[in-house]
Amino acid sequence: MTEQIAVRHFIGGTRVGSDRTSNSINPATGEVIGTYADADRAVGQAAIDAARSTFLDSDWRLDAMRRSTALSHLADAYAERMDDVIATLCRENGKLRGEAAFEANFIVRALRFASGLALHTFGRVSDTQAGRQAMSIRQPVGVAGLIAPWNSPAYLSIRALAPALAAGCTTVLKLPGQAAQSGHLAAEIFASIPELPAGAVNIVIESGSEVAELLVASPQVPVISYTGSTRTGRIIARNAAENFKRVGLELGGKTPHLIFADADLDLVLPTVVASSTVFAGQFCMTGSRVLVQREVADEFTRRLAERLEAVKPGPASDPASQIGPMIDTAAVARVDAAVEAAIAAGAKPIVRGGPSTDPALAGGAFYHPTLLSVDDSSLPIVQEETFGPVQTIQVFDTEEEAVALANGTEYGLSASIYSRDVDRPARLARQLDAGLISVNSWANLTIEFEEGGYKASGLGRLGGTASMEDFLEYKQIVQDYTPVQH
């Protein structure tokens, strides 16, 4: 049995406890795998104070080369601890090993990219008229409050943290209790980087929302970066407006697959299945809506159903597992209730998955993939984020109908287009209301380019050169000087 870890907060470069503790649970078995100090408002304020003190008193915000070096060394440190990152995600998060490796490998790439960005915070200068020099400089805004989710905690923390540090901000990273073990490992890695001053990164763990609410409300935290549900994102945006703070939001999604009759179905099918099973469907880009052209709809539906029925749930410890557990049994009950409500409202079950009935998996939060045929796009199962391995399938005839169906929700995070026609993806990508369009693929992310959502899927962008914008303030400086006399 792996040794249980008692996780504490990481504030000002040291480990800090709390008056209360909670348990870390392995969602594949239901077993307690450790404990964590569960933060309250006082702990959150201590983290803010540490971050603010470091921002004001160190040269972190002034020394771009130091920041670049620290981020480069962080990338090296994560590369050396990759096996530990993967093992922690499997144990605490329920991911299968391949899924955990997929998440973890983004971390090193994001840090290396941010290391380069750190050297490019400069503005511009020009003589606007004789005897007048004008310049625009960019400076870090101060303390950044980063609120990360439990579903991909290792990477999604770094995705926001890396550009914030590159910009010269100091940070308070708030993690949920389900990611406490990942936070503990991250703190170990941060503490090993000599160029990173104590207090530049502070990690606080909580099962509730006191610290998150404090970060959003505090005038000492001028920028918030949040990844999570659209419902919570709306609350954050409203409350942050009180102090006119910057807010970056990556929120929910209802990713559509647009599958045309000329698509290579042998390529499409495994991709669509993976879009439901990866992370047990607990992914903002889960391919929850399957839109298929009428000419191939019957064949595609039959073949997709066969593949989904054959998916094997199981823990990361079993190499044969094809879908891991959901985060807890409450999530299983929530998703199953949504499926039942959809069927009662008229959705037709093609594959009625549901909670696992395998006695060997009885202690875990396993849910078998479900496929529902729907005609009514207004059903909640089509309109609302399910956050589980549930897909709906609808039929279309024309490109125009496919685009209308794809755009027919409040979400706009990602979409996939499948076609052998070289022109169609380029044409339709410009019509889809989504921040990421994957062609003959799904969730085909790259950190070197901007990532974010349209409509209720978010505000702002992470990744790419725009990722630092939320963390930098522009300042114009104009100086009159005596011009050369002729």
Buried (B, 14 or more C-beta within 10 A) or exposed (E): EEEBBBBBBBBBBEBBBBEEEBBBBBBBBBBEBBBBBBBBEEBBBBBBBBBBBBBEEBEBBEBBEBBBBBBBBBBBBBBEBBEBBBBBBBBBBBBBBEBBBBBBBBBBBBBBBBBBBBEEBEBEEEEEEEEEBBBEBBBBBBBBBBBBBBBBBBBBBBBBBBBBBBBBBBBBBBBBBBBBBBBBBBBEBBBBBEBBBBBBBBBBBBBEBBBBBBBBBBEBBBBBBBBBBBEBBEBBBEBBEEEEBBBBBBBBBBBBBBBBBEBEBEEBBEBBBBBBBBBBBBBBBBBBBBBBBEEBBEEBBEBBBEBBBEBEBBBBEBEEBBBBBBBBBEBBBBBBEBBBEBBEEEBEBBBBBBBBEEEEBEBBBBBBBBBBBBEEBEBEBBBBBBBBBBBBBBBBEEBEBBBEBBBBBBBBBBBBBBBEBEEBBEEBBEBBBBBBBBBBBBBBBEBEEBBBBBBBBBBBBBBBBBBBBBBBBEEEEEEEEEEEEE
